[in-house]
Amino acid sequence: MLRIDLHLHTNYSDGDLVDNIVKVARFKGLDGLAITDHYTLEGYRVLKKLDNKLLILPGVEIETKIAHILLIGIDTMPFKKVKSYVEVFEWAKDNNAVIILAHPMATYFSIKKNMKIIKRYKPDAIEVCNSLYPFFILAKRFSEKIAENLSLPMTGGSDAHRAIDVGNCYTLIDAEPNVEDVMESIRKGKIRAKGKPSGIIYRTKIGLYFLFSLIENNV
């Protein structure tokens, strides 16, 4: 089983330096990383050249009007701003990208409101373990219920914006160490979400930011 962090950010969007990310990933015994910067593949390209021992998957995190989406296995940057969920879904299917619904608790109310659309346009998996969840155990369980309701595989990713958090959550994947096989195993559900939360102080800050966002948007 490959141990891969399927959700993290580099300094090419709002994360840490790629050198630091590689060091932590090696220290924690990861087999691979999916670089999912916001609206850019540059971090992936740089990190792939930097390290030839880790399996580096190309990815991106996209904000839609319903939820955040991780697209894994892409070779071009499709969008530069917020798009509709359906538009992102259809582009991903046309381009053979794996679609993962990221940290569903962060957009819980929107997901609940638009569940009919999500059921019609199902992602390939749901991220249930996210190390930045402020209330990790509770959020993990709610995320698992969403995945169970949709009968979809469950993934884990650190959502690391600091190198120290890389690998706190990860996905065990029954696959050969290449991008295509990993993508196929995610789709087939030959995976398990694992991991632990990041530091409480950092997660509390994230939680307060989320709370203020809800208030600001009158949710």
N, C-alpha and C positions, 0 to 999 in steps of 0.2 A: 504493500500500500504506500503510495506516495503521499507525503505530508506537504500540502501546498496552501499558502496564504492567498486566498482568492480576492482580496480587497485591500489595497494599500495605495498610498500617495507619495510622490516624490517632490522634490523642490521645483519641479517643472509645472506643478500646479500649486498646492498648498501643503506640501509635505516636507520631509527631511532630505538631506543630501544622499544621493545614490550610494556613495562610498559607505556611509554609515549604515544604510539599509542592508547592503551586502554583508557587512561584518556581523550584524545582529542575526541575520538569516542563517549564516553559517554557524554562529555560536549556538543557536537554538535548534540546529539539526534539521532545518527545513530542506525539502527536496526541490522546492520551486516557489515562485511568486507570480501572481498576476498583477501587473502594474496597471492600476485603474485610475489614472489621473483624470482631472476634470477637463474634458475637451481638448486633450492633447496626447499624442503618442511619443513625444520627445523623450520623456523619462524612460519609457520602455526601450527605445532605441539606444540610448546612452548606457543603460544598465545591462542590456544584452551584450554590448561590446565589452563591458567591464568584467563580466564574469561568465565563464564557460562551464562551470560546474553545476550551478543552479539551473533548473528549467525555468526560463522566463517566458511568461505568457503575455501577449499583447492584449490590452484591454483599455476600457475607458468608462468613466461614470457619467451618465447623462441624467439631467433633471427633466422630468416630464411633468405635466400638469396633474398627474395622479400619483406618481411615485418616482423614486430614483432607480435607475436601471444600470446594471453592470453589463457591458457587452464584452465578451471574451472571444479572442481569436480573430480580431479584425486587423486589417493592414492599411486602412485609410481612416481618417477622421471624418465621420459623416456629418456631424452637427456642430454648430458654434454657439447655440443658444437653446433655451427651453423649447421643447417640441411636444406635440401631443403623444400620448402613450401609444396610440395605434400607429402613428407615423414611425416611431422608433421601432416598434415591434415588426412592422412590415419591412423596414430597411434591414433589420437584423436577419429576418428569415430569408430575404433575397440574397444576403451576403454570407449566409452560413455561420453567423455569429451565435454563440451561446448567450442566452438572455437570463440574467439572474435579477430577481426583484430584491434590491438592497435594503437593509435595515428597515423592514416594514413597520416597526413600531414608531419610527420617526415620522412616518406619513400615515399613521394608522387611520385617522378619521377620513382622509381622502380615499384610502384604499377601501375602507368599509363602504363609503358612499358610492364608489365606482366598481364594486365587486362584480357586477354583471359584465362589465367590459373586460375585466381581468380574466374572468372565467371563459369568455369568448376568445380572447387573445392571451392564451396562457404562456407565461414565461417557461423556461426550461427547469428552473429551480428557484427556491426561496432561501435567502440568507437568514438563518435563524440564530447563529452565533456571531455576534458583533461585539468586539471587546470594548467599544465605546458606549454601549448601552448603560445609562445611569443606574437603572434597576435591573441588573443583568439577568438574574434568575427569572423574574417576572416577565421581562421583555422577551427572553428566550422562549418561555412557555407560550406566550401569546403568538410569537412568530411561528412556532411549531404548529399551533392550531390553524393558522392561516395556510401553512403548507399542507397540513392534513386535509383541510377543507377543499383544497385545490388538487389533492393527490399528486403532489410534486416533491421531488427530492429536496433535501436540505443541505445547505452549504454553510461554511464558516469562514470568516475573514476578519482580520484585525481592524480594518478601516484605519490603519495607522497613519497618523500625520507626524508622528515622532518615531525615530528609528527604534527607540527602546520598546515600543509597543508591537513591532513587527512579530508576527507569529503567535501572539497571545491567543488569537482564535485562528483556526485553520481547518482545512478539509482533508480527510483521508480519502484518497482516490485509488481505486483498483484499476490501474492503467499502466501501460508502458510509458517511459519517460520521454514522451514527445507531445507536442501541442494537440495534434489531431486526436490521438488516443485519449488524452485527458478530456477533451471536449466531448467526445463520444461517451465516455464513462459518466460524465456529469448528466448528459441527456438521459442515459439509461438508469441513472440512480445508483450507480455502483460507487457510492460515496457515503461518508459519515461526517457530520459537523462536530467539531471538538473545540475545546479551548476554555479560556478564563477571561475575566474582565481586566481591563487596564486599571491603573491606580485610581483610588476613590476620589482624590482631589480633582484630578483631570476630568474624570467622568462627571463629577458634580458640576463643573464649569460647563460641560457639554449639555447637561440636563437643564441648567438654568437658561442657557442660550435657546434651547428647544422650547422651554416654557414661555420665555419672552416672545418667541416667534409666534406661538399660538395666540398669545394675548394680542399681539400686534395685528394678527390676521383675523381677530374676533372669532376664534374657534372655541 
